Amino acid sequence: MTTNDAGPDSWKRRAGELIAALEQKGHLADPSLRAAFTEVPRHLFVPDYLRIKLDENGFAVREGKVDRSDAEYYDAVYSDQALMTQTKPVEGQPDSFVWSSSSSMPSVMADMIEELEVQSGMSILESGTGTGYNAAILCHLLGDQAVTTIEIDPDLLREALERLDNLGYHPATDPAGRLHDRVLATHAVDHVPYDWIRWSKPGAVILTDLRPPSNTDIGAWLKLTVNSDGKTATGKLMPPRGYFMSARQVAEFADIGHQLPELTLEEHQARAEMMKDRETHLSPAVFQDEVYGLYFWRQSSDVWWGSQDEVIILNSSDGSWAQVQDGTVIMLGPRDLWTEVEQAYQRWQAAGEPDLSEWTVEVTADGRTLIDLPHR
Ligand SMILES: C[S@@+](CC[C@H](N)C(=O)[O-])C[C@H]1O[C@@H](n2cnc3c(N)ncnc32)[C@H](O)[C@@H]1O
């Protein structure tokens, strides 16, 4: 494999243009990070990606693979785009799929590494090897002996390690082999996996995207410092500068989100007859405030919601359901989900609509992630 097979134009020119564009937008201030992005060829880590288009309902659908034989390939690889590289079927839903791996947006990769203030001499653990591109950037920056990368999907890991090997990088893959100064996750989590604390030195810094798996529209970046006891960590939330796919529990199946119960036609009819309605003054647009979305998720974590135009639909794990449109709530089931939203919103307003910087996060020695809302 060579590093100059970018068609008539060399990949280095394209990479240089991308880096200049990123610098103009305020990314890549650190010269050694800039050098890493200049010298590591992304196309060797993303030999192909999935072309996506939106269907008439606004849902993303796959439209085949793009590879080096396609005219658009090099432009896409050397642009500030996330490139989807793998999907997995959703259990029991043959027509559905979830995005299960990608090469992240270069600007987001750069921002995460800069936020971690990674310095020479540090050891770093990346969770979510994916294509291996981010691991290669870290290897260039710190030397491959400083980098450990882990990936839940053994096929992806094998391919990524082959690509890294082709460039002479041999990061470790055993996270317990040493204690790390930095942990960087390129997948989202809804709590901090306690292993990350176990694998870190006291004083280590951990950066991850915190996001409910069943509602990936809301989230925040979480930056934690491991306390001097080496067993607990304290952190803060910040506005997300990028958004990551949720962590999987198993390699084969990625969808750990909320699953609606399958109902028969009779059950649907019986439910329809039990529907109640009432008026509301609270607009579904309330969830456009991501911070309120997080606030609501922290207290009603089994409630899933999705909105389109002016309509919002909520479901909960016990089968309760609500739809809100034009000031009317239609609801069903044991819980009045929209009342939960309204009451949470009142508390949120009474607390002064606190922004993310005011929240506190603690990981306890028994492995719990406590995300506390400010009390005023
Ligand atoms: C956005 S992609 C990673 C991008 C990657 N760093 C790169 O440069 O190509 C997220 C990756 O996280 C992996 N992943 C998901 N859940 C995981 C878990 N629990 N542990 C480790 N890796 C996980 C996915 O399989 C996927 O490859």
The ligand as a Gaussian input file, in Angstrom:
#p B3LYP/6-31G(d) Opt

LIG

0 1
 C      -17.191000       6.963000      15.832000
 S      -16.541000       5.351000      15.758000
 C      -14.832000       5.564000      16.132000
 C      -14.001000       6.380000      15.250000
 C      -12.544000       6.019000      15.346000
 N      -11.894000       6.533000      16.526000
 C      -11.817000       6.382000      14.089000
 O      -10.884000       7.175000      14.113000
 O      -12.180000       5.822000      13.047000
 C      -17.053000       4.613000      17.292000
 C      -16.461000       3.262000      17.519000
 O      -16.685000       2.890000      18.867000
 C      -16.838000       1.498000      18.889000
 N      -17.475000       1.112000      20.146000
 C      -18.801000       1.157000      20.435000
 N      -19.024000       0.734000      21.674000
 C      -17.818000       0.421000      22.205000
 C      -17.423000      -0.072000      23.465000
 N      -18.314000      -0.331000      24.418000
 N      -16.107000      -0.283000      23.667000
 C      -15.195000      -0.039000      22.679000
 N      -15.528000       0.426000      21.454000
 C      -16.832000       0.660000      21.217000
 C      -17.675000       1.225000      17.653000
 O      -17.623000      -0.121000      17.271000
 C      -17.075000       2.181000      16.668000
 O      -16.096000       1.552000      15.895000

